[in-house]
C-alpha cells in the first residue's frame, strides 16, 4: 500500500507530504485547492504521460515520489518483474520517483534504479488502480466487458481462455497453410525447390555448432601472426642485408679479427678486441635465433584467405536461415523433414484439411467450455452487481450480461465465440440497454463503483484510488457510496478525492487541501485532520459553515460510520 507521497513544484503545489494509512483515506478541500493534483501526481509516478505544463511557475522541474509497502504482496510475477529489471527489494519497500524537466524529458526510478515508462506501468498495474472522473467512460467500451467478466470469474476461466487462444493460433496457422497452397497450384513444387536448395547450401557448408567461435579465434591469431611474421621478416632482412659488400654479421666478424691482430701489437687494445669478439658471437647467435623463429611461425597466407571466405559464407547463411550456426542447422533439419513430408504426401492439401477439421473441433470444444463457464459466472456477477446497485440507492436497477453468438464468418475471435456486453436498466418498465446509453453521470459513477466493489473481492491490487466518484449524485446516494467505499476499504487501501460530507465522514483518515497566497504566489497545503478538524471539515461540506448546529450534525454523521 501507499505509505508516503512527496510532491514538489507540481502545478500550484510547492512542497507537500501526504502519508495515507490503511482503510479509507479521504481528501477534501475547497474548489481550486488542488485536490485532484494528488491523484495526478500518483498517476505521473505510475507512468502517465509527462508534460512540462505540470511544472510550477518559476521552477525548472517538478518531482513526485511515492513509497509503497509491498511486504504483504505474495505474487511471484511481481517479484520476478522487479528482479528481471534489476530492482532490489528494500525490505519490502518500493520507492518510485519521477522528475519532469522543463525540456519535456522525464526520469523515473524504482529503488534508485532507472526504468522506462513501460516498466513503470507494468509495476504500477500491480500496485494501484486509479478511477478518475473520466475513467467511467471505460465501462461504456463493450470490448472491455469480457475482460471484466473474466477477472470476476477468476483462475479457471483465465486458464481455459489461455488454452483457447493457443488452440486458435494453431488453427489459424493451418488455415493459412491451406490458403497458401490453394491459392498457388505450383506452391508445393516451388517450396520443394527452395527447401532442396537450402539444404544443399547448408549441408555443403557443413558448419559445426562451435565453429563460429573457432573461426574468429583463428582469424585473430592469423592477424597477430601476420604482424609478427612481417616484423621477423624485416629483422631477418636487416641482419642479412649485404649492402655494398657484406652482412652486418660478416662486418662485425671482420672488425673482431682486425682488432685481435692489433691487440697483438698493442696489448691495451685487448679489451676492445674481446668486446668486439663477444658482440660478433652474440650477433651471429641473434641472426640464427631470428631465422629459427621465422621458420617456426610458418605463416600461411592461404589459411587466412580460406578463413575469411568461410566467415563470409557463414554471414550469408545467417542472413538466410538463422542467427546462429545452431539455428542454421536446425533449419536444414526441419527442411529435410518437410521435404520428406512433401515426398510422402502428394496430397498434402487433403491432409491439412483433415487437420483443420480436427483442430476446429478441438477449438469449438474449448470455446463452448469457456462460454459455459462464463455464463455461469455471469449469473453470479449479475446478482452481485444488482445487489450493489440496490445498496447504492438504485433498488430497481437491473444489470445483465448479454451473450450473442458470433456469426460463422467471424466465429472465432481472441475473446471467444460470444460477443459479451453489459446491459442496464435504471427503472421499472425500462428495457435493459447498453451501458453506453446511460446519460446520467451519477448512474455511471455508481455502476462503476458497484463493479469495482465486486471485483475488489477477487483483485490482488492493494491500493484503489477514486477521484470524485460522487460527481453528479444526491446526498442520499452519496451516503450509499460512502458505505460502499468503506466496505472496499476493509480489504484494500482506498484513497478518495471528494466534495461530499458523507464520504469525508466515513474516512478512517481525513486530509484537507487548502490554498494560500503569499508574496503573489499561490501555495497548496495538505493537512491531516484530527477528530476536531474532521468534524469541522464535514461541517463545511454540509453547510459551508461551522455553526453549532452544523458541527453537531457533522459529529452525528461521523458517528454513524463508527457505530
C-alpha positions, 0 to 999 in steps of 0.5 A, spaced: 500 500 500 501 507 499 505 509 505 508 516 503 507 521 497 512 527 496 510 532 491 514 538 489 513 544 484 507 540 481 502 545 478 500 550 484 503 545 489 510 547 492 512 542 497 507 537 500 507 530 504 501 526 504 502 519 508 495 515 507 494 509 512 490 503 511 482 503 510 479 509 507 483 515 506 479 521 504 481 528 501 477 534 501 478 541 500 475 547 497 474 548 489 481 550 486 485 547 492 488 542 488 485 536 490 485 532 484 493 534 483 494 528 488 491 523 484 495 526 478 501 526 481 500 518 483 498 517 476 505 521 473 509 516 478 505 510 475 507 512 468 502 517 465 504 521 460 509 527 462 508 534 460 512 540 462 505 544 463 505 540 470 511 544 472 510 550 477 511 557 475 518 559 476 521 552 477 525 548 472 522 541 474 517 538 478 518 531 482 513 526 485 515 520 489 511 515 492 513 509 497 509 503 497 509 497 502 509 491 498 511 486 504 504 483 504 504 482 496 505 474 495 505 474 487 511 471 484 510 475 477 511 481 481 517 479 484 520 476 478 518 483 474 522 487 479 528 482 479 528 481 471 529 489 471 534 489 476 530 492 482 532 490 489 527 489 494 528 494 500 525 490 505 519 490 502 519 497 500 518 500 493 520 507 492 518 510 485 520 517 483 519 521 477 522 528 475 519 532 469 524 537 466 522 543 463 525 540 456 519 535 456 524 529 458 522 525 464 526 520 469 523 515 473 526 510 478 524 504 482 529 503 488 534 508 485 534 504 479 532 507 472 526 504 468 522 506 462 515 508 462 513 501 460 516 498 466 513 503 470 506 501 468 507 494 468 509 495 476 504 500 477 498 495 474 500 491 480 500 496 485 494 501 484 488 502 480 486 509 479 478 511 477 478 518 475 472 522 473 473 520 466 475 513 467 467 511 467 467 512 460 471 505 460 465 501 462 461 504 456 467 500 451 463 493 450 470 490 448 472 491 455 466 487 458 469 480 457 475 482 460 471 484 466 467 478 466 473 474 466 477 477 472 470 476 476 470 469 474 477 468 476 483 462 475 479 457 471 476 461 466 483 465 465 486 458 464 481 455 459 481 462 455 489 461 455 488 454 452 483 457 447 487 462 444 493 457 443 488 452 440 486 458 435 493 460 433 494 453 431 488 453 427 489 459 424 496 457 422 493 451 418 488 455 415 493 459 412 497 453 410 491 451 406 490 458 403 497 458 401 497 452 397 490 453 394 491 459 392 498 457 388 497 450 384 505 450 383 506 452 391 508 445 393 513 444 387 516 451 388 517 450 396 520 443 394 525 447 390 527 452 395 527 447 401 532 442 396 536 448 395 537 450 402 539 444 404 544 443 399 547 450 401 547 448 408 549 441 408 555 443 403 557 448 408 557 443 413 558 448 419 559 445 426 555 448 432 562 451 435 565 453 429 563 460 429 567 461 435 573 457 432 573 461 426 574 468 429 579 465 434 583 463 428 582 469 424 585 473 430 591 469 431 592 469 423 592 477 424 597 477 430 601 472 426 601 476 420 604 482 424 609 478 427 611 474 421 612 481 417 616 484 423 621 477 423 621 478 416 624 485 416 629 483 422 631 477 418 632 482 412 636 487 416 641 482 419 642 479 412 642 485 408 649 485 404 649 492 402 655 494 398 659 488 400 657 484 406 652 482 412 652 486 418 654 479 421 660 478 416 662 486 418 662 485 425 666 478 424 671 482 420 672 488 425 673 482 431 679 479 427 682 486 425 682 488 432 685 481 435 691 482 430 692 489 433 691 487 440 697 483 438 701 489 437 698 493 442 696 489 448 691 495 451 687 494 445 685 487 448 679 489 451 676 492 445 678 486 441 674 481 446 668 486 446 668 486 439 669 478 439 663 477 444 658 482 440 660 478 433 658 471 437 652 474 440 650 477 433 651 471 429 647 467 435 641 473 434 641 472 426 640 464 427 635 465 433 631 470 428 631 465 422 629 459 427 623 463 429 621 465 422 621 458 420 617 456 426 611 461 425 610 458 418 605 463 416 600 461 411 597 466 407 592 461 404 589 459 411 587 466 412 584 467 405 580 460 406 578 463 413 575 469 411 571 466 405 568 461 410 566 467 415 563 470 409 559 464 407 557 463 414 554 471 414 550 469 408 547 463 411 545 467 417 542 472 413 538 466 410 536 461 415 538 463 422 542 467 427 546 462 429 550 456 426 545 452 431 539 455 428 542 454 421 542 447 422 536 446 425 533 449 419 536 444 414 533 439 419 526 441 419 527 442 411 529 435 410 523 433 414 518 437 410 521 435 404 520 428 406 513 430 408 512 433 401 515 426 398 510 422 402 504 426 401 502 428 394 496 430 397 498 434 402 492 439 401 487 433 403 491 432 409 491 439 412 484 439 411 483 433 415 487 437 420 483 443 420 477 439 421 480 436 427 483 442 430 476 446 429 473 441 433 478 441 438 477 449 438 469 449 438 470 444 444 474 449 448 470 455 446 463 452 448 467 450 455 469 457 456 462 460 454 459 455 459 463 457 464 462 464 463 455 464 463 455 461 469 459 466 472 455 471 469 449 469 473 453 470 479 456 477 477 449 479 475 446 478 482 452 481 485 452 487 481 444 488 482 445 487 489 450 493 489 446 497 485 440 496 490 445 498 496 447 504 492 440 507 492 438 504 485 433 498 488 430 497 481 436 497 477 437 491 473 444 489 470 445 483 465 450 480 461 448 479 454 451 473 450 450 473 442 453 468 438 458 470 433 456 469 426 460 463 422 464 468 418 467 471 424 466 465 429 472 465 432 475 471 435 481 472 441 475 473 446 471 467 444 465 465 440 460 470 444 460 477 443 459 479 451 456 486 453 453 489 459 446 491 459 442 496 464 436 498 466 435 504 471 427 503 472 421 499 472 418 498 465 425 500 462 428 495 457 435 493 459 440 497 454 447 498 453 451 501 458 453 506 453 446 509 453 446 511 460 446 519 460 446 520 467 453 521 470 451 519 477 448 512 474 455 511 471 459 513 477 455 508 481 455 502 476 462 503 476 463 503 483 458 497 484 463 493 479 469 495 482 466 493 489 465 486 486 471 485 483 475 488 489 473 481 492 477 477 487 483 483 485 490 482 488 491 490 487 492 493 494 491 500 493 484 503 489 484 510 488 477 514 486 477 521 484 470 524 485 466 518 484 460 522 487 460 527 481 453 528 479 449 524 485 444 526 491 446 526 498 442 520 499 446 516 494 452 519 496 451 516 503 450 509 499 457 510 496 460 512 502 458 505 505 460 502 499 467 505 499 468 503 506 466 496 505 472 496 499 476 499 504 476 493 509 480 489 504 484 494 500 487 501 501 482 506 498 484 513 497 478 518 495 478 525 492 471 528 494 466 534 495 461 530 499 460 530 507 458 523 507 464 520 504 469 525 508 465 522 514 466 515 513 474 516 512 478 512 517 483 518 515 481 525 513 486 530 509 484 537 507 487 541 501 487 548 502 490 554 498 494 560 500 497 566 497 503 569 499 508 574 496 503 573 489 504 566 489 499 561 490 501 555 495 497 548 496 497 545 503 495 538 505 493 537 512 491 531 516 485 532 520 484 530 527 477 528 530 476 536 531 478 538 524 474 532 521 468 534 524 469 541 522 471 539 515 464 535 514 461 541 517 463 545 511 461 540 506 454 540 509 453 547 510 459 551 508 459 553 515 461 551 522 455 553 526 453 549 532 448 546 529 452 544 523 458 541 527 453 537 531 450 534 525 457 533 522 459 529 529 452 525 528 454 523 521 461 521 523 458 517 528 454 513 524 460 510 520 463 508 527 457 505 530 
